[in-house]
Amino acid sequence: MSTHLHKPLAILLVAALIPATAAFAQSADVGRAAQMQAELQKRFAAADVNGDGRLTRDEAKGKMPLVFKHFDEIDTAHSGSVSMADIQAYAIAQRAARKGAQ
């Protein structure tokens, strides 16, 4: 995997963990995680051309390449679109799978 894909994946993974980090609000990492969450939200909103809170494969294609690449895995309901919650659930599952493989 090329280096330029690691940052978006890291953003997805950290963004997925934002809710779980509330108990660690004093940690400096939370500030960074919140910043990454804000960046993910910004990218999602920019990609969501019709503003419906969901991304189609076409919407994800140019603005969120990792979502586009893994669209079928993220779209577990096979609805043809994904929400931020779907992306976060995918990121959490990927992180868990990586931890289990270590």
NUTITOR-712731 format. One line per 10 residues: their letters; for each residue x, y, z of N, C-alpha, C, CB. Coordinates in Angstrom, 2 decimals. Glycine has a CB too. Example, Ala and Ser with C-alpha at 12.3 -4.5 7.8 and 13.67 -1.06 7.14 Angstrom:
REM NUTITOR-712731
as> 13.19 -5.69 7.80 12.30 -4.50 7.80 13.20 -3.30 7.80 11.31 -4.47 9.05 ~ 12.85 -2.25 7.08 13.67 -1.06 7.14 12.90 0.03 7.87 14.08 -0.60 5.72
REM end
This chain:
REM NUTITOR-712731
msthlhkpla> 0.85 -1.17 0.00 0.00 0.00 0.00 0.89 1.23 0.00 -0.97 0.00 1.22 ~ 0.54 2.20 -0.81 1.39 3.37 -0.89 1.20 4.27 0.32 1.11 4.14 -2.17 ~ 2.20 5.08 0.57 2.21 5.94 1.74 1.05 6.92 1.75 3.51 6.70 1.81 ~ 0.66 7.46 0.60 -0.41 8.44 0.57 -1.75 7.87 0.98 -0.53 9.04 -0.80 ~ -1.91 6.58 1.00 -3.17 5.98 1.45 -3.20 5.76 2.96 -3.39 4.65 0.74 ~ -2.05 5.77 3.61 -2.02 5.53 5.05 -2.68 6.65 5.83 -0.59 5.35 5.51 ~ -2.48 7.91 5.43 -3.06 9.02 6.17 -4.59 8.97 6.14 -2.57 10.34 5.59 ~ -5.23 8.78 4.96 -6.69 8.69 4.99 -7.19 7.52 5.83 -7.22 8.56 3.58 ~ -6.51 6.39 5.79 -6.92 5.26 6.60 -6.76 5.59 8.07 -6.11 4.01 6.24 ~ -5.66 6.25 8.42 -5.45 6.66 9.81 -6.55 7.62 10.25 -4.07 7.33 9.98
illvaalipa> -6.95 8.53 9.36 -8.03 9.46 9.68 -9.31 8.69 9.95 -8.24 10.49 8.54 ~ -9.61 7.72 9.10 -10.81 6.90 9.32 -10.76 6.16 10.64 -10.99 5.91 8.18 ~ -9.62 5.57 10.92 -9.50 4.79 12.15 -9.61 5.66 13.38 -8.18 4.05 12.16 ~ -8.92 6.78 13.38 -8.98 7.66 14.55 -10.38 8.24 14.69 -7.94 8.79 14.43 ~ -10.98 8.63 13.58 -12.33 9.19 13.62 -13.32 8.19 14.20 -12.77 9.61 12.23 ~ -13.13 6.93 13.89 -14.02 5.90 14.40 -13.88 5.74 15.91 -13.75 4.57 13.71 ~ -12.75 6.12 16.43 -12.50 5.95 17.86 -12.86 7.18 18.69 -11.07 5.61 18.07 ~ -13.25 8.26 18.06 -13.57 9.49 18.79 -14.54 9.24 19.93 -14.14 10.54 17.85 ~ -15.68 8.57 19.70 -16.61 8.37 20.81 -15.98 7.60 21.98 -17.83 7.63 20.32 ~ -15.12 6.67 21.70 -14.51 5.87 22.76 -13.46 6.64 23.54 -13.89 4.63 22.17
taafaqsadv> -13.04 7.78 23.04 -11.97 8.52 23.71 -12.50 9.58 24.68 -11.08 9.18 22.69 ~ -13.81 9.69 24.83 -14.38 10.71 25.70 -13.84 10.62 27.12 -15.88 10.59 25.72 ~ -13.59 9.42 27.61 -13.08 9.24 28.97 -11.66 9.75 29.12 -13.15 7.77 29.36 ~ -10.98 9.96 28.03 -9.59 10.42 28.05 -9.48 11.87 27.59 -8.71 9.52 27.18 ~ -10.47 12.68 27.92 -10.55 14.04 27.41 -9.33 14.89 27.74 -11.77 14.70 27.95 ~ -8.58 14.54 28.77 -7.40 15.31 29.15 -6.20 14.98 28.28 -7.07 15.07 30.60 ~ -6.27 13.92 27.55 -5.14 13.46 26.75 -4.92 14.36 25.53 -5.36 12.02 26.30 ~ -3.65 14.60 25.22 -3.30 15.39 24.04 -3.73 14.68 22.77 -1.80 15.66 24.01 ~ -3.81 13.35 22.81 -4.22 12.59 21.64 -5.66 12.88 21.24 -4.04 11.10 21.90 ~ -6.47 13.24 22.21 -7.87 13.54 21.91 -7.96 14.78 21.02 -8.67 13.75 23.22
graaqmqael> -7.12 15.75 21.28 -7.10 16.94 20.43 -6.76 16.59 19.00 -6.10 17.96 20.96 ~ -5.79 15.73 18.84 -5.41 15.29 17.49 -6.53 14.46 16.88 -4.10 14.48 17.53 ~ -7.13 13.59 17.66 -8.23 12.76 17.15 -9.41 13.63 16.74 -8.67 11.74 18.22 ~ -9.71 14.64 17.53 -10.81 15.55 17.20 -10.51 16.31 15.91 -11.06 16.55 18.35 ~ -9.26 16.69 15.75 -8.85 17.38 14.52 -9.01 16.45 13.31 -7.39 17.88 14.63 ~ -8.63 15.20 13.49 -8.77 14.23 12.40 -10.24 13.95 12.11 -8.04 12.91 12.76 ~ -11.07 13.90 13.15 -12.52 13.71 12.97 -13.09 14.89 12.18 -13.23 13.57 14.35 ~ -12.68 16.09 12.53 -13.17 17.27 11.82 -12.75 17.22 10.35 -12.63 18.55 12.49 ~ -11.54 16.78 10.09 -11.07 16.66 8.70 -11.89 15.62 7.95 -9.57 16.28 8.67 ~ -12.17 14.50 8.59 -12.98 13.46 7.96 -14.38 14.00 7.65 -13.07 12.22 8.86
qkrfaaadvn> -14.98 14.69 8.60 -16.31 15.28 8.39 -16.29 16.26 7.22 -16.79 15.99 9.68 ~ -15.23 17.06 7.15 -15.09 18.04 6.08 -14.99 17.33 4.72 -13.84 18.92 6.32 ~ -14.18 16.30 4.65 -14.02 15.55 3.40 -15.32 14.85 3.02 -12.88 14.53 3.54 ~ -16.00 14.28 4.03 -17.28 13.62 3.77 -18.28 14.62 3.21 -17.84 12.96 5.07 ~ -18.39 15.78 3.85 -19.34 16.82 3.40 -19.00 17.29 1.99 -19.33 18.01 4.38 ~ -17.73 17.44 1.68 -17.33 17.87 0.34 -17.69 16.81 -0.70 -15.82 18.17 0.30 ~ -17.58 15.56 -0.33 -17.90 14.47 -1.26 -19.41 14.28 -1.42 -17.26 13.17 -0.77 ~ -20.16 14.62 -0.39 -21.62 14.43 -0.39 -22.29 15.53 -1.22 -22.18 14.43 1.08 ~ -22.21 15.39 -2.52 -22.65 16.41 -3.46 -24.11 16.81 -3.25 -22.45 15.93 -4.87 ~ -24.99 15.85 -3.02 -26.41 16.18 -2.88 -26.81 16.49 -1.44 -27.25 15.04 -3.40
gdgrltrdea> -25.87 16.42 -0.49 -26.13 16.81 0.89 -27.11 15.93 1.64 -26.63 18.18 0.91 ~ -27.21 14.65 1.25 -28.16 13.77 1.92 -27.56 13.01 3.10 -28.72 12.78 0.94 ~ -26.29 13.27 3.42 -25.67 12.60 4.56 -25.17 11.20 4.24 -26.63 12.52 5.70 ~ -25.17 10.86 2.96 -24.70 9.54 2.52 -23.85 9.74 1.27 -25.91 8.58 2.23 ~ -22.91 8.83 1.07 -22.08 8.87 -0.13 -22.40 7.70 -1.03 -20.59 8.88 0.24 ~ -22.60 7.99 -2.29 -22.70 6.93 -3.28 -21.27 6.59 -3.71 -23.59 7.37 -4.51 ~ -21.13 5.53 -4.45 -19.81 5.15 -4.97 -19.24 6.30 -5.81 -19.91 3.84 -5.81 ~ -20.07 6.90 -6.64 -19.61 8.00 -7.49 -19.17 9.21 -6.67 -20.70 8.41 -8.47 ~ -19.92 9.53 -5.62 -19.54 10.66 -4.77 -18.21 10.41 -4.08 -20.63 10.94 -3.73 ~ -17.99 9.18 -3.65 -16.75 8.84 -2.94 -15.54 8.80 -3.87 -16.90 7.49 -2.25
kgkmplvfkh> -15.77 8.53 -5.13 -14.69 8.27 -6.08 -13.58 9.32 -6.06 -15.25 8.18 -7.46 ~ -13.88 10.56 -6.21 -12.85 11.58 -6.30 -12.37 12.16 -4.99 -13.33 12.65 -7.14 ~ -13.22 12.15 -3.99 -12.91 12.87 -2.74 -12.51 11.96 -1.58 -14.09 13.67 -2.33 ~ -12.94 10.71 -1.60 -12.63 9.79 -0.51 -12.19 8.45 -1.12 -13.86 9.60 0.44 ~ -10.95 8.40 -1.60 -10.50 7.22 -2.34 -10.54 5.91 -1.56 -9.12 7.44 -2.82 ~ -10.30 5.94 -0.27 -10.37 4.69 0.50 -11.80 4.21 0.65 -9.73 4.88 1.88 ~ -12.71 5.14 0.81 -14.12 4.76 0.86 -14.51 4.17 -0.49 -15.02 5.98 1.23 ~ -14.09 4.80 -1.56 -14.38 4.28 -2.91 -13.80 2.88 -3.09 -13.81 5.23 -3.98 ~ -12.55 2.72 -2.70 -11.86 1.43 -2.88 -12.54 0.30 -2.10 -10.40 1.56 -2.43 ~ -13.03 0.61 -0.91 -13.62 -0.41 -0.03 -15.15 -0.27 0.06 -13.01 -0.32 1.37
fdeidtahsg> -15.73 0.36 -0.93 -17.16 0.70 -0.87 -18.04 -0.51 -0.57 -17.58 1.33 -2.17 ~ -17.81 -1.60 -1.28 -18.67 -2.78 -1.08 -18.52 -3.36 0.32 -18.34 -3.84 -2.10 ~ -17.34 -3.26 0.90 -17.13 -3.74 2.28 -17.81 -2.82 3.29 -15.63 -3.85 2.59 ~ -17.80 -1.52 3.01 -18.41 -0.55 3.92 -19.93 -0.59 3.82 -17.90 0.88 3.61 ~ -20.44 -0.77 2.61 -21.89 -0.79 2.37 -22.45 -2.18 2.70 -22.20 -0.41 0.90 ~ -22.45 -2.52 3.96 -22.89 -3.85 4.39 -24.38 -4.08 4.14 -22.58 -4.05 5.87 ~ -25.16 -3.01 4.06 -26.60 -3.13 3.80 -26.88 -3.22 2.30 -27.35 -1.93 4.40 ~ -25.85 -3.06 1.49 -25.98 -3.10 0.02 -27.04 -2.12 -0.47 -26.34 -4.52 -0.44 ~ -27.01 -0.93 0.13 -27.99 0.10 -0.22 -27.53 1.01 -1.35 -28.30 0.94 1.00 ~ -26.26 0.92 -1.70 -25.73 1.78 -2.75 -25.19 3.09 -2.24 -26.78 2.04 -3.75
svsmadiqay> -25.24 3.28 -0.92 -24.67 4.48 -0.32 -24.21 4.16 1.10 -25.71 5.65 -0.31 ~ -23.29 4.98 1.60 -22.75 4.77 2.95 -22.83 6.07 3.75 -21.30 4.26 2.89 ~ -23.02 5.92 5.03 -23.06 7.07 5.94 -21.73 7.17 6.67 -24.24 6.94 6.95 ~ -21.57 8.24 7.42 -20.38 8.39 8.25 -20.32 7.24 9.26 -20.38 9.76 8.97 ~ -21.46 6.85 9.80 -21.49 5.74 10.76 -21.02 4.43 10.11 -22.91 5.57 11.32 ~ -21.40 4.21 8.85 -20.94 3.02 8.14 -19.42 3.03 7.99 -21.62 2.92 6.74 ~ -18.88 4.19 7.64 -17.44 4.33 7.46 -16.73 4.08 8.79 -17.08 5.73 6.91 ~ -17.26 4.64 9.86 -16.66 4.46 11.18 -16.72 3.00 11.60 -17.37 5.33 12.22 ~ -17.83 2.32 11.36 -17.95 0.90 11.71 -16.92 0.08 10.94 -19.38 0.38 11.42 ~ -16.73 0.40 9.68 -15.73 -0.30 8.88 -14.33 -0.06 9.45 -15.80 0.16 7.40
aiaqraarkg> -14.03 1.19 9.78 -12.71 1.52 10.33 -12.46 0.78 11.64 -12.59 3.04 10.55 ~ -13.45 0.70 12.50 -13.31 -0.03 13.76 -13.05 -1.50 13.50 -14.58 0.14 14.64 ~ -13.78 -2.08 12.57 -13.59 -3.50 12.24 -12.20 -3.75 11.67 -14.66 -3.98 11.24 ~ -11.73 -2.85 10.84 -10.39 -2.99 10.26 -9.31 -2.89 11.33 -10.15 -1.93 9.18 ~ -9.51 -1.97 12.25 -8.55 -1.81 13.35 -8.52 -3.07 14.22 -8.90 -0.57 14.21 ~ -9.70 -3.60 14.53 -9.78 -4.82 15.33 -9.12 -5.99 14.62 -11.23 -5.15 15.64 ~ -9.33 -6.10 13.32 -8.72 -7.17 12.54 -7.19 -7.07 12.56 -9.25 -7.14 11.10 ~ -6.70 -5.84 12.44 -5.24 -5.64 12.48 -4.68 -5.98 13.85 -4.89 -4.20 12.12 ~ -5.39 -5.59 14.90 -4.93 -5.91 16.25 -4.90 -7.40 16.47 -5.81 -5.24 17.30 ~ -5.89 -8.09 15.94 -5.96 -9.54 16.09 -4.87 -10.25 15.32 -7.31 -10.05 15.64
aq> -4.40 -9.64 14.25 -3.36 -10.23 13.41 -1.96 -10.01 13.99 -3.44 -9.65 12.00 ~ -1.84 -9.15 14.96 -0.51 -8.83 15.51 -0.04 -9.88 16.47 -0.53 -7.50 16.21
REM end
